[in-house]
Amino acid sequence: MSVRRSLFAIAVFGSARLAPGLTPAAAQAPFRLGHVLSESHSWHVNATGFAQEVEQRTSGRVKIQVFPGGQLGAETRVIEGLQLGSV
């Protein structure tokens, strides 16, 4: 599995792991999904589609913001942010 695919999987599963513990008030807070790829890359296109699907299926209670092009930082910074809970 490539590093990018691993990071994407960590971000998705990390976000999904937190979902069951949300309270109704906290459910309005968006999840952040960051990657280092361009907006035209298939990973970004699929991540955006995933975010829209989640929002639709949860009637807007869960929102995922997708940050392409390393907007949240380099790959190692995103992983550290996940561990610290800042991403």
Phi and psi in degrees as a GROMACS rama.xvg file:
@    title "Ramachandran Plot"
@    xaxis  label "Phi"
@    yaxis  label "Psi"
@TYPE xy
-72.5088  163.548  SER-2
-62.6703  -42.9273  VAL-3
-63.5953  -42.6126  ARG-4
-65.1367  -38.8578  ARG-5
-63.5181  -43.4996  SER-6
-63.7164  -40.9629  LEU-7
-62.5375  -44.0689  PHE-8
-63.3418  -40.7562  ALA-9
-61.7571  -44.4139  ILE-10
-63.2  -44.9944  ALA-11
-67.1209  -49.4474  VAL-12
-71.501  -31.6165  PHE-13
-63.4301  -41.9666  GLY-14
-66.726  -42.6288  SER-15
-65.9408  -32.4006  ALA-16
-65.6506  -31.8126  ARG-17
-81.4306  -21.8734  LEU-18
-57.9151  -44.1226  ALA-19
-62.9289  -25.6518  PRO-20
-88.1031  3.85547  GLY-21
-73.2886  141.043  LEU-22
-91.2727  160.984  THR-23
-55.2458  -37.5888  PRO-24
-69.0508  -37.7641  ALA-25
-77.3947  -16.0919  ALA-26
-65.0859  -17.6911  ALA-27
-77.3237  -18.2815  GLN-28
-71.685  132.849  ALA-29
-78.0102  149.364  PRO-30
-85.8765  150.382  PHE-31
-111.883  128.156  ARG-32
-121.445  110.663  LEU-33
-111.541  147.609  GLY-34
-149.334  169.068  HIS-35
-102.728  9.31959  VAL-36
-91.479  164.451  LEU-37
-75.1576  164.823  SER-38
-67.9099  -20.2205  GLU-39
-88.2306  -7.8848  SER-40
-71.633  148.358  HIS-41
-61.4691  -30.5139  SER-42
-62.7467  -42.452  TRP-43
-68.0094  -42.7272  HIS-44
-59.1535  -45.035  VAL-45
-69.1916  -37.6082  ASN-46
-64.444  -39.8343  ALA-47
-65.1004  -42.4769  THR-48
-62.7228  -40.0204  GLY-49
-61.6119  -44.872  PHE-50
-61.5367  -41.8291  ALA-51
-66.3819  -39.8171  GLN-52
-64.9196  -43.202  GLU-53
-62.0033  -45.5745  VAL-54
-62.4608  -39.8046  GLU-55
-67.6447  -45.7574  GLN-56
-71.8262  -21.4875  ARG-57
-102.452  12.8919  THR-58
54.0282  36.7979  SER-59
82.5597  1.19949  GLY-60
-71.0856  -31.7947  ARG-61
-117.78  125.078  VAL-62
-123.541  139.511  LYS-63
-119.252  123.086  ILE-64
-96.007  128.636  GLN-65
-102.126  126.383  VAL-66
-115.71  102.853  PHE-67
-85.1213  171.989  PRO-68
62.4458  28.385  GLY-69
70.6105  25.8361  GLY-70
-61.3151  -29.6571  GLN-71
-90.4628  -3.56918  LEU-72
124.008  177.087  GLY-73
-67.156  168.412  ALA-74
-55.0262  -46.0281  GLU-75
-66.102  -35.2852  THR-76
-67.1854  -37.6912  ARG-77
-65.1948  -42.6349  VAL-78
-63.597  -43.9178  ILE-79
-61.4767  -39.1145  GLU-80
-63.8224  -37.6957  GLY-81
-63.5492  -42.3354  LEU-82
-65.8142  -34.5646  GLN-83
-86.972  -13.5789  LEU-84
84.644  15.8796  GLY-85
-94.2416  -9.13483  SER-86
